[in-house]
Structures are given as structure tokens and as C-alpha cells.
Amino acid sequence: MTLPSRILYTGSHRHNLDDKGRLTIPSSWRSAHSENDEFLATPNPDGYITVLPPLEVTKLVDKVAAVPLSDAEAQADIAAFFALSLNFVFDKQGRCALSEALRRHAGITKEAVLVGSLTKFNIYSSERWALVEQKQAASGSSGFLRRYQI
């Protein structure tokens, strides 16, 4: 697999899932990737889906490969995490098919909000994203700048 040039996932986009559970990914986020690039959709513990592009998948593969097979607890955690995860490539229309388990985890029924997170992107139900926006509005939008001293 050839690694694509670095793409930055920014902005937010609202899209409806089709009847087959497929979600259109913004073209600006797909533009630097080839049709064979594999992404990984993972369940985030906070109730949304995190999508890792190929470069981030490679980093995760290296971390998981370094976990000793003799560490039974870590291996069980890895198995449980990846049992809900889904690797995918975009179809010709730029969609990904989200599994029912991932949609249920994120509470997504029809509308999804795709939110850039610079090196990856997240998929929220519109209701859960509204809660994030409310929390950010209450705490002020400069929290990120303060936390990372930007």
C-alpha cells in the first residue's frame, strides 16, 4: 500500500445514511487517497466512531504488533476492540458502509455528523454531536488553545 500525502481532516459535514447503512465521506477528505486505501472505523469509548486513515492505521498496527502474545489481558482487550472495528475502502461514490454494531455504538440511525480531527475524523449521531457543541459553548472555544498552548 502506498501511503498518501498528508491530508488534514477539518470541518464538519452532515450526511444521511442510505438504506444500506452507507455514509458519503466528503470529497475533500477522499481526494488525497487512492481507491484502494484502507481505512479503519473504530468504536470510540465516548460513544462515537473514530475513522483512521491509512497513515494512522499503520501506526496502530505497529503498536498492536508490539504487544506481547503472553499478555493475555492486553490480547483480550485488542480482540474486543477489533471485533467492533471495521476496515473499509470507499466505494465508487465515495461512501463507506458502517456496520450495524458501529452504528448502534454511536447511536446513529439516519443522520451522521462527520467531524475533522486533523489526522483522523470522527462520526457522531447528530444528537451526540449537539451535546459536544453545547459542552464546548459552555466552556468556551479556546479550551483547545489553552490545553495545547497554541
N, C-alpha and C positions, 0 to 999 in steps of 0.2 A: 504494500500500500504506500503510495506516495503521499507525503504529508503536504497539505495545502499551505498556502501562505497564511500568515496570521490574520484572522478576521476578528473584529470586535463586535460582540453582540450587545447592542444598545437599543434603547427604546422599548415601547410596549405595543403589542398588537392584539386585537380581539378577533377571534375566528370561531365559527361554529364547527363542531364535528359533523361529518356527514353520517349517513345511516349505517355505514360500516365502521364507525369509530375512527375515521381518518381525519387528520388535522393538517391544514395547509401551513407550511412554515414560510415566513417572509422571504421573498426572493433575495433581499439584501443579505440575509443570513446564509442563504444557499450558494450565493454567487461565487465564492472562492473554493467551493468543494466540487469534486467530480461526482458523477452519478454513482460511482462505486464506493465512495467514502462511507464508512460505517460509524454510526453514532450510537450512543448508549443512553437509554432513558432509565433513570433510577428513581426509586421512591425516596423522597426526602423525609426525614423524621418529622418535619414540621407540617406535613400534610400537603405537599405539592410534588411535582415531578421535576427532577433536575436532568437536563439533557447535556451530555458531554460530547463535544465534537472529537474528531479523530486524534488530535494532539493531546487532549486531556485523557482520552481513553488509553493512549499509550502510557501516560504517566501512571494511571490507575493499574494497568496491567503489571507494570514494574513493581508497584507497591504490593500488590496481591501475590505476585510470584516470590517476593522476599519473605512472606510469612511461612514459617516452618510447618511442614506437614504434621510434625509432632505436637503442635499447639492445637489441641482438639477444640478448645473454646473458640479460638480465632477462626478455625476452619468451619465450625458450625455457624458463626456469625457471617462469614463470607457466603456460605451456602444459602442462608436465609435471605441475605441481601440480594444476591444474584438470582434467586428463584423468582423475585418480583421484577427484576430488571429485564430490559428488552433491547437487543441490538437491532438496528434497522438501517436501511438506506432509503433515501427519498424515492418515491415513485416518479413517473414522468411528469406529473402535475405538481410536484414539489410537496407531496403530502407524506406523513408518516402515520402508520396505523398503531394507535395506542391500545395496549391490551386492556381487557376489562378489569383485570386486577389493578393496573396502574390508574385507570380512570376512577375506580372505586376508592383507591387510596387517596387520590387528590380531590374526591368529591365532584368530579367533572361529569356532567350529564349531557349538556349541549354546548354551552359557550365556554371557551377557554381563553385565558389571557396569557400570552407569551411575553415574558419579561427578560430583557437582556441583563446579563450579569458579567459583562465584559469578556471573560474567557469561556463562558458557557451560557446557557439560557434555561429558564425555569418555566413550567407550565402550571398555572393555577386555575382553579374554578373561579368564576367571576366573583362569587361570594367571598372566598378566602382572600382574593386579591383586594377586595374592598376593605377587609379588616386590616390588611397590611397598610393600605393607604391611610386609613383612619389613625392607626398607631403612629405612622410617620408624621402625619399632620399634627397630632397632639404633642409629639416630642420635638418637632422642628426638623426641617430637612437637612440641617447642617450636621446631624449626628455622624454621618459617614465621614465628613471632612474632619471633624474633631477626632473621631476614633482612629483614623489613619494619618492624622497630622498632615493633611494636604492643604 
